[in-house]
């Protein structure tokens, strides 16, 4: 398939006027701009983020060691697609870019520089991934245009928080029930029902919300994708793959999907499911969670982190959330937690507006050096952390407070978080790559109700509340393939139609007075409107292709 040059509807004068302010200097030259003795590059990340101070302490140290500083700009006031489209319309870009959902727009517009030849010159970059993984990053024209930032594990995983999907429940609910074993969907809702009956309000009289569901826009995964987890499958996202037969299965219409949505329907009729679930916006959902009122929900942790921060700031410590690996029936082995997988659909790229590609690549390579990685993740020894006689890094109380003080972070810490890095172990093979994954440091940072909960279950981390990661199958994760679907293919069109049908009909299934009729209507529309066979066939071919590549065929 040939690359397309797109401008589309984004050629609008009003949008062009709002072009990314940091995309160039007055002369139009890009990259390698001299600021004193250092080069300065600019970078745009199409996700929300916080800019650091111009005189940031760690950034100055990194600048001294690498000869480079980068001005980072983050998404504000637009969607990723809008922001990237605006740049494409103007034809001018920052040096570095991560387009998020707009990544393929950049590729199709010819905005990115092929990195193949450069990667071979820089060993820190080359060693991020295996040859097989680099091959997965090639686009349909045979070139590599971006470097995933969060997909490389060095040594042990060393993850203490579960950033992915789970059935979450508040620490106060578990404490009230004396920390019971909760494994199945029925047990989960039974606990929430009993807690809400005994505790209909919070201490201040505010009414509790037993269970809520986020369905706003693309975040409706909080409603629709639970059946794959309930059946004991990992987060392939777009499907389930039977590990024995290698057959691709559709979780949208499985027997477990029927049981799950029937259960939601029953809980809705009982008043347990928030009646505003299907009309609330993301901001309204976060506000509810932030209030401490919501006892449980299904979500990815990264999606409600802001709410959890707000809960802590208000001193509602026992309203913080703990993950549970809920399955549909006893005996099923849950697989909610998986090690980071290669996400080939996105990463940091260098644009055609950059006039110093070698300098930009050298900077990426330098950022991956052991010394710089420790600076990015831990800060300065003796200021942000100490080193014990056993070689383990640790922090005192003042340093822990500084680590969550946004003003201190803006002035003193520079993680260059959307540039490539490692997760897992520090280069010394002793410490975790950052403080939040250092077990002793992590435990010290926990709120007392969470410590009490973990002690009751005999664990020290959130991930230990779930089964440990298993070795990844060669096809995992399938979302790294399906996320790149376009409507130009039958299977891509099928995916869009499936999403639209689910978004429209699954809420109706949950709130219906007649579940059977509502479910049958959903199935009829789903099968009539969506070419499910084309979708599953495409995924099956990709599973087989990935298996063959892994086996060297």
Wavefront OBJ file of the C-alpha trace (Angstrom):
o trace
v 0.000 0.000 0.000
v 1.507 3.303 -1.032
v 1.973 6.073 1.469
v -0.576 8.827 1.138
v -0.060 12.538 1.450
v -3.017 13.785 3.424
v -4.267 17.226 4.212
v -8.016 16.486 4.455
v -10.351 18.719 6.373
v -7.541 20.031 8.515
v -6.607 22.694 5.970
v -8.565 25.290 7.799
v -7.217 28.767 8.269
v -8.343 29.049 11.853
v -6.500 25.873 12.746
v -3.380 26.851 10.850
v -3.252 29.999 12.945
v -2.921 27.896 16.078
v 0.082 25.923 14.891
v 2.423 24.550 17.522
v 4.398 27.558 18.687
v 7.668 25.717 19.176
v 7.992 24.284 15.693
v 10.768 26.517 14.501
v 12.775 29.697 14.832
v 12.315 32.774 12.698
v 14.677 31.541 10.003
v 12.780 28.295 9.565
v 15.871 26.279 10.520
v 15.135 23.298 12.719
v 17.236 21.218 15.062
v 20.639 21.861 16.554
v 19.783 25.438 17.500
v 22.698 26.782 19.523
v 21.889 28.033 23.042
v 25.278 28.964 24.428
v 27.441 25.859 24.063
v 24.475 23.465 23.831
v 22.173 22.454 21.041
v 18.454 22.859 21.605
v 15.801 20.649 20.096
v 12.060 20.876 20.566
v 9.586 18.056 21.099
v 5.820 17.733 21.046
v 3.917 14.890 22.697
v 0.241 14.531 21.780
v -0.742 13.592 25.326
v -1.386 15.780 28.387
v 1.732 16.550 30.392
v 3.442 19.092 32.626
v 6.205 21.358 31.406
v 9.262 21.695 33.606
v 10.917 24.994 34.554
v 13.402 26.516 32.121
v 16.115 26.348 34.790
v 15.329 22.769 35.844
v 18.261 21.358 37.782
v 18.446 17.843 36.305
v 17.874 19.131 32.791
v 20.888 21.421 33.224
v 23.022 18.468 34.349
v 21.882 16.353 31.398
v 22.629 19.298 29.121
v 26.167 19.530 30.506
v 26.734 15.815 29.933
v 25.126 15.513 26.491
v 25.492 18.997 25.027
v 21.741 19.039 24.345
v 18.579 20.334 25.951
v 15.041 19.750 24.723
v 12.045 22.043 25.086
v 9.058 19.767 25.648
v 5.509 20.777 24.794
v 2.396 18.743 25.586
v -1.177 18.475 24.358
v -3.499 21.240 25.558
v -6.958 22.222 24.378
v -7.125 19.819 21.422
v -7.360 16.139 20.726
v -4.236 14.394 19.496
v -5.724 14.072 16.010
v -6.541 17.778 15.899
v -3.110 18.857 17.100
v -1.270 16.594 14.670
v -3.592 17.549 11.845
v -2.886 21.217 12.449
v 0.842 20.624 12.121
v 0.331 18.654 8.924
v -1.755 21.479 7.509
v 1.085 23.929 8.155
v 3.814 21.545 7.041
v 6.130 22.430 9.922
v 6.971 20.233 12.885
v 9.055 20.029 16.052
v 12.271 18.008 15.931
v 10.906 15.121 18.028
v 7.286 14.041 18.036
v 4.994 11.410 19.529
v 1.632 11.576 17.800
v -0.382 9.220 20.032
v -3.599 8.512 18.107
v -2.339 10.827 15.363
v 0.815 8.776 14.723
v -0.376 7.294 11.445
v -1.385 10.750 10.246
v 2.264 11.762 10.575
v 3.391 8.686 8.681
v 0.854 9.111 5.903
v 1.770 12.791 5.560
v 5.460 11.991 5.094
v 6.315 13.993 8.216
v 8.691 11.440 9.746
v 12.288 10.558 8.919
v 13.151 6.859 8.285
v 15.419 5.783 11.135
v 16.737 2.446 9.835
v 20.263 3.506 8.929
v 20.660 5.687 12.014
v 19.586 2.978 14.473
v 22.523 0.788 13.481
v 24.989 3.560 14.395
v 23.842 3.978 17.995
v 24.235 0.876 20.201
v 22.095 2.094 23.124
v 19.185 2.536 20.729
v 19.890 -0.656 18.782
v 19.991 -2.695 22.003
v 16.538 -1.540 23.108
v 14.907 -4.282 21.068
v 15.677 -7.596 19.463
v 15.965 -7.896 15.700
v 12.504 -9.486 15.678
v 11.047 -6.560 17.616
v 12.663 -4.021 15.314
v 11.123 -5.875 12.382
v 7.687 -5.440 13.961
v 8.250 -1.677 13.820
v 8.645 -1.578 10.042
v 5.795 0.110 8.225
v 4.309 -0.998 4.939
v 7.027 0.816 2.974
v 9.708 -1.233 4.758
v 11.108 1.526 7.000
v 11.133 2.222 10.742
v 9.886 5.668 11.730
v 9.526 5.632 15.511
v 10.974 4.146 18.678
v 8.561 2.904 21.379
v 9.430 4.458 24.722
v 7.880 2.099 27.267
v 8.343 -1.412 25.914
v 11.821 -2.478 26.996
v 12.294 -4.409 30.253
v 15.830 -4.689 31.612
v 16.237 -7.657 33.940
v 13.308 -8.362 36.254
v 10.083 -6.460 35.696
v 10.134 -4.899 39.203
v 6.653 -3.387 38.953
v 4.859 -2.615 42.205
v 1.773 -0.879 40.867
v -0.745 -2.472 38.526
v -1.261 0.120 35.827
v -3.603 -1.991 33.755
v -7.160 -3.271 33.962
v -8.785 -4.884 36.982
v -11.963 -4.951 38.990
v -11.043 -2.276 41.550
v -12.485 -2.016 45.048
v -11.909 0.422 47.878
v -9.757 -0.544 50.873
v -12.611 0.432 53.221
v -14.923 -2.145 51.631
v -12.406 -4.950 52.088
v -11.683 -3.903 55.670
v -15.396 -3.830 56.543
v -15.692 -7.450 55.367
v -12.498 -8.458 57.244
v -10.525 -8.912 54.033
v -12.343 -11.847 52.411
v -11.189 -13.858 49.425
v -12.930 -12.396 46.378
v -12.338 -14.306 43.148
v -15.548 -14.417 41.091
v -17.888 -11.836 39.622
v -20.709 -12.985 41.898
v -18.505 -12.664 44.996
v -17.415 -9.191 43.939
v -20.927 -7.816 43.554
v -22.180 -9.692 46.612
v -19.589 -7.859 48.714
v -20.446 -4.473 47.223
v -24.175 -5.072 47.758
v -23.687 -6.014 51.414
v -21.329 -3.129 52.081
v -23.680 -0.607 50.540
v -26.626 -1.970 52.492
v -24.694 -1.550 55.744
v -22.981 1.696 54.706
v -25.225 3.670 52.345
v -23.334 6.892 53.058
v -19.853 8.121 53.810
v -18.952 9.496 57.240
v -20.105 12.990 56.250
v -23.491 11.722 55.044
v -22.635 11.758 51.332
v -24.382 8.909 49.534
v -22.104 6.124 48.293
v -22.090 4.974 44.680
v -21.701 1.175 44.842
v -20.469 0.663 41.256
v -20.037 2.963 38.287
v -19.054 2.425 34.652
v -17.194 4.783 32.338
v -18.538 4.707 28.773
v -17.416 8.096 27.472
v -16.039 7.989 23.923
v -13.063 5.626 23.450
v -12.911 4.920 27.172
v -15.935 2.644 26.978
v -13.478 -0.240 27.312
v -14.448 0.048 30.999
v -17.736 -1.565 29.973
v -17.104 -3.751 26.964
v -13.857 -5.693 27.323
v -14.220 -7.355 30.744
v -15.328 -10.747 29.289
v -11.816 -11.517 28.014
v -10.401 -11.085 31.532
v -13.270 -12.920 33.184
v -12.449 -15.896 30.950
v -8.812 -15.867 32.100
v -7.235 -14.325 28.992
v -4.571 -11.575 29.008
v -5.147 -8.154 27.523
v -4.872 -8.870 23.808
v -7.484 -6.135 23.581
v -9.130 -6.913 20.294
v -9.791 -10.620 20.792
v -8.912 -13.744 22.750
v -6.433 -16.293 21.371
v -6.721 -19.889 22.535
v -3.157 -20.856 23.530
v -3.678 -24.483 22.526
v -5.523 -24.224 19.222
v -4.237 -20.718 18.332
v -7.833 -19.954 17.350
v -8.981 -16.337 17.567
v -12.118 -15.943 19.668
v -14.609 -13.081 19.831
v -15.152 -12.057 23.452
v -18.039 -9.769 22.475
v -20.526 -12.614 22.067
v -19.045 -15.364 24.235
v -20.961 -17.288 26.887
v -19.063 -15.287 29.490
v -20.120 -12.041 27.827
v -23.744 -13.117 28.261
v -23.189 -13.889 31.962
v -21.305 -10.640 32.544
v -23.843 -8.336 30.952
v -26.713 -10.227 32.567
v -25.029 -9.634 35.922
v -24.640 -5.919 35.185
v -28.306 -5.831 34.208
v -29.308 -7.469 37.492
v -27.132 -5.079 39.503
v -28.575 -2.114 37.624
v -32.098 -3.212 38.484
v -31.034 -3.481 42.160
v -29.676 0.074 42.130
v -26.063 -1.017 42.533
v -24.888 0.210 39.127
v -24.746 4.005 38.925
v -27.723 5.153 36.781
v -25.530 7.928 35.329
v -22.969 5.413 34.049
v -23.975 5.724 30.421
v -24.374 9.496 30.279
v -21.500 10.756 32.446
v -18.450 12.346 30.875
v -14.913 11.364 31.742
v -14.527 14.492 33.885
v -17.729 13.680 35.776
v -16.521 10.120 36.308
v -13.183 11.327 37.684
v -15.003 13.787 39.945
v -17.095 10.953 41.394
v -14.061 8.791 42.049
v -12.197 11.779 43.511
v -14.979 12.296 46.043
v -14.367 8.828 47.512
v -18.006 7.823 46.950
v -17.451 5.045 44.385
v -16.903 1.624 45.963
v -15.883 -0.236 42.817
v -15.451 -0.157 39.048
v -13.564 -1.741 36.144
v -10.833 0.455 34.720
v -7.205 0.723 33.724
v -5.254 2.305 36.574
v -3.630 4.945 34.392
v -7.115 6.137 33.470
v -8.107 7.122 37.028
v -4.731 8.010 38.558
v -5.761 11.667 38.894
v -8.792 10.652 40.949
v -6.664 8.535 43.257
v -4.290 11.468 43.754
v -7.269 13.662 44.665
v -8.506 11.067 47.167
v -5.132 11.118 48.903
v -4.987 14.916 48.944
v -8.360 15.020 50.705
v -7.210 12.554 53.368
v -9.747 9.924 52.283
v -7.087 7.273 52.654
v -9.400 4.287 53.084
v -11.150 5.176 49.826
v -8.110 4.287 47.744
v -8.459 1.349 45.354
v -7.035 -2.168 45.328
v -7.084 -4.428 42.211
v -8.871 -7.777 42.190
v -8.390 -10.453 39.517
v -12.041 -11.333 39.092
v -13.058 -14.314 36.910
v -16.463 -15.603 35.890
v -16.203 -19.004 37.642
v -13.962 -20.586 40.243
v -11.068 -22.539 38.798
v -10.254 -20.061 36.039
v -6.731 -18.640 36.330
v -6.811 -14.872 35.955
v -4.267 -13.000 33.824
v -4.901 -9.322 34.447
v -1.252 -8.406 34.888
v 1.131 -8.703 31.955
v 4.644 -7.446 31.457
v 5.067 -4.469 29.168
v 4.654 -5.532 25.565
v 6.066 -3.969 22.449
v 3.590 -1.371 21.236
v 4.522 -1.055 17.590
v 1.742 1.447 16.883
v 3.519 4.436 18.394
v 6.713 5.943 19.708
v 8.990 8.928 19.365
v 9.969 9.969 15.874
v 12.173 12.605 14.261
v 10.446 14.862 11.779
v 11.444 16.161 8.368
v 11.700 19.639 9.930
v 14.758 18.576 11.951
v 18.034 19.765 10.401
v 20.304 17.706 12.666
v 19.093 14.128 12.570
v 22.468 12.755 13.660
v 22.475 15.106 16.645
v 18.930 14.108 17.549
v 19.767 10.396 17.377
v 22.947 10.885 19.387
v 20.861 12.578 22.087
v 18.463 9.619 22.196
v 21.469 7.321 22.481
v 22.953 9.433 25.295
v 19.658 9.427 27.207
v 19.943 5.625 27.330
v 23.388 5.629 28.931
v 23.464 4.250 32.503
v 24.430 7.524 34.154
v 21.753 9.563 32.382
v 19.061 6.953 32.974
v 19.710 7.072 36.726
v 19.545 10.876 36.657
v 16.258 10.766 34.736
v 14.645 8.231 37.053
v 16.147 8.797 40.517
v 17.610 12.318 40.418
v 20.862 13.319 42.107
v 22.553 11.084 44.646
v 22.692 12.752 48.055
v 19.890 15.160 47.109
v 17.036 13.038 45.785
v 18.167 9.652 47.124
v 20.948 7.927 49.076
v 22.850 4.691 48.503
v 23.055 2.163 51.333
v 26.037 -0.023 52.144
v 24.269 -2.841 50.320
v 24.049 -0.747 47.165
v 20.291 -0.232 47.445
v 18.921 3.226 46.747
v 16.622 4.740 49.385
v 15.028 8.069 50.328
v 14.296 9.837 53.577
v 10.948 11.414 54.420
v 11.874 14.812 52.996
v 12.939 13.245 49.716
v 9.696 11.246 49.533
v 7.696 14.426 50.041
v 9.717 16.180 47.354
v 9.027 13.319 44.943
v 5.288 14.079 44.971
v 5.581 17.889 45.195
v 4.832 19.161 41.683
v 6.649 22.453 42.303
v 9.776 20.576 43.367
v 9.480 18.220 40.395
v 9.120 21.093 37.924
v 12.221 22.785 39.310
v 14.476 19.825 40.021
v 13.501 16.615 38.197
v 13.748 15.933 34.475
v 12.731 12.422 33.516
v 12.320 13.180 29.801
v 9.444 10.778 30.317
v 8.317 10.463 26.686
v 11.803 9.734 25.405
v 12.918 6.082 25.227
v 13.993 4.367 28.414
v 14.042 1.065 30.241
v 11.652 -0.325 32.775
v 12.605 -3.072 35.180
v 16.091 -2.854 36.674
v 18.637 -0.093 36.928
v 21.883 -0.802 35.075
v 23.515 -1.929 38.357
v 21.287 -5.019 38.491
v 20.416 -4.262 42.116
v 17.917 -1.444 42.093
v 14.639 -0.891 40.329
v 14.805 1.584 37.481
v 12.870 4.179 39.476
v 11.810 4.736 43.110
v 8.174 3.798 42.599
v 9.254 0.257 41.746
v 11.815 -0.150 44.525
v 9.967 -2.526 46.906
v 11.115 -0.964 50.189
v 10.566 2.567 48.919
v 7.208 1.623 47.484
v 5.948 0.101 50.717
v 7.027 3.180 52.698
v 5.010 5.360 50.336
v 1.747 3.469 50.907
v -1.138 4.903 52.893
v -1.856 3.107 56.162
v -5.196 1.591 55.033
v -3.447 0.098 51.999
v -0.606 -1.249 54.148
v -3.195 -2.823 56.451
v -4.965 -4.363 53.468
v -1.760 -5.731 51.971
v -0.680 -7.137 55.320
v -4.015 -8.939 55.636
v -3.550 -10.573 52.244
v 0.162 -11.280 52.793
v 1.431 -9.032 49.992
v 3.512 -5.868 49.729
v 2.562 -4.505 46.323
v -0.464 -4.016 44.097
v 0.845 -6.481 41.539
v 1.065 -9.174 44.214
v -2.712 -8.902 44.617
v -2.865 -10.484 41.152
v -1.244 -13.496 39.531
v 2.332 -12.874 38.341
v 2.954 -12.276 34.663
v 3.333 -15.292 32.428
v 5.702 -15.587 29.515
v 4.208 -13.671 26.636
v 2.866 -15.603 23.660
v 4.478 -14.679 20.325
v 1.265 -13.011 19.174
v 0.764 -10.899 22.308
v -0.602 -8.256 22.301
v -2.997 -8.334 19.379
v -4.040 -4.738 19.986
v -0.625 -3.719 18.625
v -1.941 -4.975 15.286
v -5.620 -4.058 15.426
v -4.954 -0.507 16.653
v -3.470 0.267 13.245
v -6.558 -0.875 11.307
v -8.098 1.635 8.925
v -11.506 1.680 7.274
v -9.823 1.044 3.924
v -9.862 -2.693 4.681
v -12.890 -4.930 5.328
v -11.509 -5.921 8.730
v -10.755 -2.323 9.660
v -14.274 -1.287 8.708
v -15.613 -4.243 10.680
v -13.721 -3.066 13.774
v -15.211 0.419 13.513
v -18.696 -1.025 13.076
v -18.225 -3.398 16.011
v -17.149 -0.520 18.233
v -20.128 1.575 17.164
v -22.623 -1.217 17.760
v -21.194 -2.026 21.186
v -21.153 1.605 22.197
v -24.784 2.014 21.190
v -26.328 -1.272 22.313
v -24.448 -2.519 25.366
v -25.725 0.289 27.606
v -29.237 -0.619 26.456
v -28.548 -4.228 27.431
v -27.514 -3.193 30.947
v -30.509 -0.945 31.667
v -33.203 -2.993 29.902
v -36.189 -4.377 31.799
v -35.977 -7.411 29.500
v -32.366 -8.573 29.292
v -32.997 -11.473 26.900
v -34.722 -9.287 24.327
v -32.105 -6.548 24.602
v -29.241 -9.036 24.273
v -30.820 -10.706 21.238
v -31.318 -7.308 19.605
v -27.639 -6.515 20.225
v -26.557 -9.826 18.673
v -28.777 -9.309 15.631
v -27.447 -5.834 14.914
v -23.861 -6.899 15.700
v -23.958 -9.759 13.203
v -25.906 -7.849 10.542
v -23.866 -4.648 10.617
v -20.372 -6.050 11.254
v -18.274 -8.319 9.064
v -17.060 -10.275 12.081
v -15.643 -13.050 9.909
v -13.344 -10.640 8.034
v -12.220 -9.192 11.344
v -11.442 -12.549 12.952
v -9.777 -13.864 9.807
v -7.416 -10.889 9.696
v -6.486 -11.412 13.329
v -6.002 -15.150 12.742
v -3.619 -14.473 9.862
v -1.622 -12.094 12.056
v -1.435 -14.663 14.865
v -0.066 -17.218 12.425
v 2.355 -14.699 10.939
v 3.736 -13.762 14.372
v 4.117 -17.417 15.326
v 6.004 -18.082 12.103
v 8.317 -15.102 12.640
v 8.992 -16.192 16.226
v 9.904 -19.660 14.975
v 12.199 -18.205 12.331
v 10.056 -19.295 9.400
l 1 2 3 4 5 6 7 8 9 10 11 12 13 14 15 16 17 18 19 20 21 22 23 24 25 26 27 28 29 30 31 32 33 34 35 36 37 38 39 40 41 42 43 44 45 46 47 48 49 50 51 52 53 54 55 56 57 58 59 60 61 62 63 64 65 66 67 68 69 70 71 72 73 74 75 76 77 78 79 80 81 82 83 84 85 86 87 88 89 90 91 92 93 94 95 96 97 98 99 100 101 102 103 104 105 106 107 108 109 110 111 112 113 114 115 116 117 118 119 120 121 122 123 124 125 126 127 128 129 130 131 132 133 134 135 136 137 138 139 140 141 142 143 144 145 146 147 148 149 150 151 152 153 154 155 156 157 158 159 160 161 162 163 164 165 166 167 168 169 170 171 172 173 174 175 176 177 178 179 180 181 182 183 184 185 186 187 188 189 190 191 192 193 194 195 196 197 198 199 200 201 202 203 204 205 206 207 208 209 210 211 212 213 214 215 216 217 218 219 220 221 222 223 224 225 226 227 228 229 230 231 232 233 234 235 236 237 238 239 240 241 242 243 244 245 246 247 248 249 250 251 252 253 254 255 256 257 258 259 260 261 262 263 264 265 266 267 268 269 270 271 272 273 274 275 276 277 278 279 280 281 282 283 284 285 286 287 288 289 290 291 292 293 294 295 296 297 298 299 300 301 302 303 304 305 306 307 308 309 310 311 312 313 314 315 316 317 318 319 320 321 322 323 324 325 326 327 328 329 330 331 332 333 334 335 336 337 338 339 340 341 342 343 344 345 346 347 348 349 350 351 352 353 354 355 356 357 358 359 360 361 362 363 364 365 366 367 368 369 370 371 372 373 374 375 376 377 378 379 380 381 382 383 384 385 386 387 388 389 390 391 392 393 394 395 396 397 398 399 400 401 402 403 404 405 406 407 408 409 410 411 412 413 414 415 416 417 418 419 420 421 422 423 424 425 426 427 428 429 430 431 432 433 434 435 436 437 438 439 440 441 442 443 444 445 446 447 448 449 450 451 452 453 454 455 456 457 458 459 460 461 462 463 464 465 466 467 468 469 470 471 472 473 474 475 476 477 478 479 480 481 482 483 484 485 486 487 488 489 490 491 492 493 494 495 496 497 498 499 500 501 502 503 504 505 506 507 508 509 510 511 512 513 514 515 516 517 518 519 520 521 522 523 524 525 526 527 528 529 530 531 532 533 534 535 536 537 538 539 540 541 542 543 544 545 546 547 548 549 550 551 552 553
